[in-house]
Amino acid sequence: MSGLSTVGKSVLRIDAHDKVTGAAVYADDLQFGPGLYYGRLVRSPHAHALIIKVDASRALALPGVKAVVTGRDTPTRIGLYLKDRTIFALDRARMVGDPVAGVVATSEEIAEEAARLVEVKYEELPAVFDPVVAIQPDAPLIHPDLGEYEVVPFIFPQPGTNISEHFKLRRGDVEAAWPRCAAIIEGTFRLPPIQHVPIEPHVAVALWELSGQVSLWTCSQSPFAQRDLIAQSLGIPHGNLRVIAPYVGGGFGGKAGVSMEAAAVAMARAVKGHPVKLRMTREEEFICTTARQSLVANIMIGCDDQANLLAMEVAYYFGGGSSNEYGVNIARAAGYSCTGPYLVPNVKGDSYCVYTNTPIGSAMRGFGMPEIHWGIEQIMDQLAEKVAMDPAEFRRRNCVKTGRTILTGMEMPAIDLVACIDKVTQAIQWEKRPPASAPHKKRGKGLAIMWKAPAMPPNPGSSAMVRFNEDATVNVEIGAQDLGQGAFTVLAQIAAETLGVPYEWVRISVPVDTKYSPYEWQTVASRITWSVGNAVRAAAGDARQKILAVVAEHWHEDPADLDIRDGAVVSFKSEREQPLQNMVVYGLPNDDFEGWKGGPVVGSGKFMPTYVTNLDFETGQGTRAVVHYTVGAQAVDLEVDTETGQVEVLKIASAYDVGKAINPDLVLTQIEGGAVHGLSSAYEAIRLDAQGRPLNANLVDYRIATIADIPREIHGDIVETPLEDGPWGARGVGEHVMVQTAPAIANALYDALGVRFSELPLSAEKIFMALHGS
Amino acid sequence: MSVHPIAVTINGKAEYLEVPAHMTLLQMLRDRLALTGTKNGCEAGECGACTVLLDGQPVNSCLVLAVEVDGRQVVTVEGLAQDGTLSGLQQAFIEHNAVQCGFCTPGMLISSQALLARNPSPDEDAIKEALLGNLCRCTGYGRIIQAIQDVARGGGAS
């Protein structure tokens, strides 16, 4: 195709007008009328306890209370990769905040009061919060029935322990390689659990009709996965369960899979005919939805005297929380990508997901990669220092490159990580070390690189439909969600480009509704531009072919001589032109109006990767571990006030290889927002007391970056090495943009202060203490 | 539960309501008037998603009782566009891609509007001070600052 008209252009967001006027509808904005009931959840005050008895009689006696639902009503286990929890705790509470019962009432106030009247008798059990402690043989067992749980074939729980997944990577011979190393660095790195903190808390409204039809309106990254899991757990035919997902007010993985939505459906079953609204308070959002898992990482890496990496041995212990239904795949992803973006001939990797009595660990932007890169990227700097090589040069030498065999035995798909390193070192003026702005300040620069593959089952599918209206505007139907990342805009661009119509003619059919939208696995894994982009391109291509066939017949020409340009079919041969208006619905008349041809144009398309292979259980080796990787680099320039420990980030420069930027400015907005998210994440932690009770479950004590915390300058660069099976070569970038920010900051802090920080979160106090002693 | 009659001007329109004493302005806007552009992010005055103008001043509507607005003027995000024409700030937020998920956007626009009304040409520090109470998890704030500066350069919010 010569010259693109919409793809590659920074058209404005398709959803922006609705969002600046207040017209955009989010789940809590839907109106349900006076029949609406409200739910509240009764939550465990204990981190680990047997549930002896639940007595709802006092709650049920309160006027306005309609039902109380408990674990006995929802005994069938639920979970994405590992079915390891029930919607309400059945016989055991495994974290503070575990839902034990749900109260339905005519108002939120009554429901809240009634929730306090539900009497639950517990027998407390010893709890465990640290994955390294939980993995010990004598640790309290959080899931004694682990061996009975249903699990997908590529996840390996170990019954009789707290280990829900163990991924093993074995390549080469590390033991033989260590003696050949000129430099070896070993370290233990720790990251606390953190929270997504979308500005929109979770909300779900469920209606169980007397006919058996069930509807769920919710802020969701995964309407189809929710339909699947909730249908299975509550015994609803898939065709009877409809999930409607309006705009999502930020997801970051926290609205992927199932969390509180299933409780809303179970509660609605108890009051058939009435919609039930369940919404999380900000406190519940912190502790009772999902969190990014904690990690303890033991990492040892060695290189020869020419700075070539020779060996790497890692053990990752993810604190998976009270149930690991989604989190097990984070440990797996961290396992098959355990080297970070490096070529290492000898690797021994063990990645564990471990049950802990803490908030449920689940997907969060980066999906295990920010956690493992925190340690890897600091050790790479230490190794470079030890062999007296510039850290950027060290990375250029050792980083993954197109066509080279990576740790799983897979050939690295096309990327250019060296170009990303070059871009950020240039943007940050890597060679220059300007002085600090004051005598009591120290200035430093740091670099970190990353990789991440979409972590998902081997065969997640996408589908799309394209329907024309009379005026040739187009409705594009997809089951993917716009979380703010710009998916609807990019998919509209792909449809417009493929169809040959102006971008302004395209409409995305929202809200996503499992009853009417075509199937989509989930809006996760930075897979939408690539996977749904391919499906939309296929659907639009299907519609295009149908249009060309009708016009070619009408003109007695060959469809190969025709194209659609700017909303009209044109012939290169006869130079005739046929506008799409009307003909895309009514067709075209035959010669002399002897009948008609064509009719309403509907295109359909799908995409599913078919080439991902199994990995050997003992070695993690296989032909194709993942669909592809997106790679990138970040460099940070910062200044530390040695009298206060305060850090001012002067500049963050980022570069990512996105294959093809369908909308360059939207890629930059991901890069910029991700840099701030990454910076913020270095200072965040969910803090629990010794009993596992949250200490900072609010936005004052759990600080996220405010407008005052942002770097003075955020620079973004786009590298475009086309992906073989991406639309115009595009691959995803939404999650990658925050993966390596924290270690880039740590490396810059070392450059400034000569001090290493192995444990997150950073804080001014921690930095001050490191400089001045205790 | 006592109920109080109030008269309030919302987006230039007179409204007469009976509200319970404990109802917040946020609940009144969203649940009584279906003005759902104003968002509920924390109900504790910490996130700024529910910011509205009360007599021209930005307030967290979750921290104001409905009875307090009796006789006063409230402007919500729905009141920023005039006769279907977007305000300068709304247009600038679109053009600078200062919107991602959009959940903080109504509060951001209201706080920005209040800033430009009292300081038509704010520097970057003044913008940061004015928006310190409005949290955004998506954009990294930079595009929001650019959008406001763009409007300020063009002569203030219209």
Contacts between the chains, C-beta under 8 A, distances in Angstrom:
chain1	res1	chain2	res2	distance
A	12	B	94	5.9
A	12	B	95	6.8
A	12	B	97	7.5
A	13	B	94	7.1
A	13	B	97	6.4
A	13	B	99	6.5
A	15	B	99	7.7
A	15	B	102	7.0
A	16	B	93	7.2
A	16	B	94	4.2
A	16	B	97	7.7
A	16	B	99	5.0
A	16	B	102	8.0
A	17	B	86	7.7
A	17	B	94	6.5
A	18	B	102	7.6
A	19	B	99	4.9
A	19	B	102	3.2
A	19	B	105	5.2
A	20	B	77	7.7
A	20	B	80	7.9
A	20	B	86	6.8
A	20	B	90	4.2
A	20	B	93	5.1
A	20	B	94	6.0
A	20	B	99	6.3
A	20	B	102	7.9
A	20	B	105	6.0
A	20	B	109	6.5
A	21	B	37	7.2
A	21	B	77	6.9
A	21	B	78	7.1
A	21	B	80	7.4
A	21	B	81	5.7
A	21	B	86	7.3
A	21	B	90	6.8
A	22	B	35	7.5
A	22	B	36	7.2
A	22	B	37	2.0
A	22	B	38	7.3
A	22	B	76	6.9
A	22	B	77	3.9
A	22	B	78	4.7
A	22	B	106	5.4
A	23	B	37	7.2
A	24	B	102	5.4
A	25	B	36	7.4
A	26	B	36	7.8
A	26	B	39	7.3
A	26	B	103	6.8
A	28	B	30	8.0
A	28	B	36	7.6
A	28	B	40	6.5
A	29	B	30	7.6
A	29	B	36	3.7
A	31	B	34	6.2
A	196	B	137	7.8
A	197	B	137	5.7
A	198	B	101	7.3
A	198	B	103	7.3
A	198	B	137	6.0
A	199	B	39	7.3
A	199	B	41	4.8
A	199	B	47	5.8
A	199	B	49	5.4
A	199	B	101	7.3
A	199	B	103	4.4
A	199	B	104	5.0
A	199	B	135	6.1
A	199	B	136	7.0
A	199	B	137	5.8
A	200	B	39	7.0
A	200	B	41	6.7
A	200	B	49	7.9
A	200	B	101	7.3
A	200	B	103	4.5
A	201	B	40	7.8
A	201	B	41	6.9
A	201	B	42	7.7
A	247	B	101	7.4
A	247	B	102	6.5
A	248	B	101	6.4
A	249	B	39	7.1
A	249	B	101	5.1
A	249	B	102	7.0
A	249	B	103	3.0
A	250	B	100	8.0
A	250	B	101	4.4
A	250	B	103	5.9
A	250	B	137	5.1
A	250	B	138	6.1
A	251	B	101	7.7
A	252	B	137	7.0
A	281	B	43	7.1
A	282	B	41	7.3
A	282	B	42	4.2
A	282	B	43	7.1
A	282	B	44	6.5
A	282	B	46	7.4
A	282	B	47	7.8
A	483	B	101	6.0
A	484	B	99	8.0
A	484	B	100	3.3
A	484	B	101	3.0
A	484	B	102	6.7
A	484	B	138	4.6
A	485	B	100	7.0
A	486	B	100	7.4
A	665	B	97	5.7
A	666	B	97	6.7
A	669	B	97	4.9
A	669	B	100	6.7
A	669	B	139	6.7
A	669	B	143	6.5
A	672	B	139	7.2
A	672	B	140	4.6
A	672	B	142	5.4
A	672	B	143	7.2
A	673	B	100	6.5
A	673	B	138	5.1
A	673	B	139	5.0
A	673	B	140	4.1
A	674	B	140	7.5
A	675	B	140	6.2
A	676	B	139	8.0
A	676	B	140	3.4
A	676	B	141	6.8
A	676	B	142	7.9
A	677	B	137	6.9
A	677	B	140	7.2
A	698	B	42	7.4
A	698	B	44	6.6
A	698	B	46	6.6
A	699	B	42	5.7
A	699	B	44	7.3
A	699	B	46	3.8
A	699	B	47	5.7
A	699	B	135	6.8
A	700	B	46	5.7
A	704	B	135	6.2
A	704	B	137	6.4
A	705	B	140	7.9
A	705	B	141	8.0
A	706	B	132	5.6
A	706	B	135	6.6
A	707	B	127	7.6
A	707	B	128	4.9
A	707	B	131	4.7
A	707	B	132	6.1
A	707	B	134	7.3
A	707	B	136	7.7
A	707	B	141	4.4
A	707	B	144	7.4
A	707	B	145	7.4
A	708	B	128	5.0
A	708	B	129	7.8
A	708	B	132	5.6
A	710	B	140	6.1
A	710	B	141	5.2
A	710	B	142	6.5
A	714	B	140	6.5
A	714	B	142	5.8
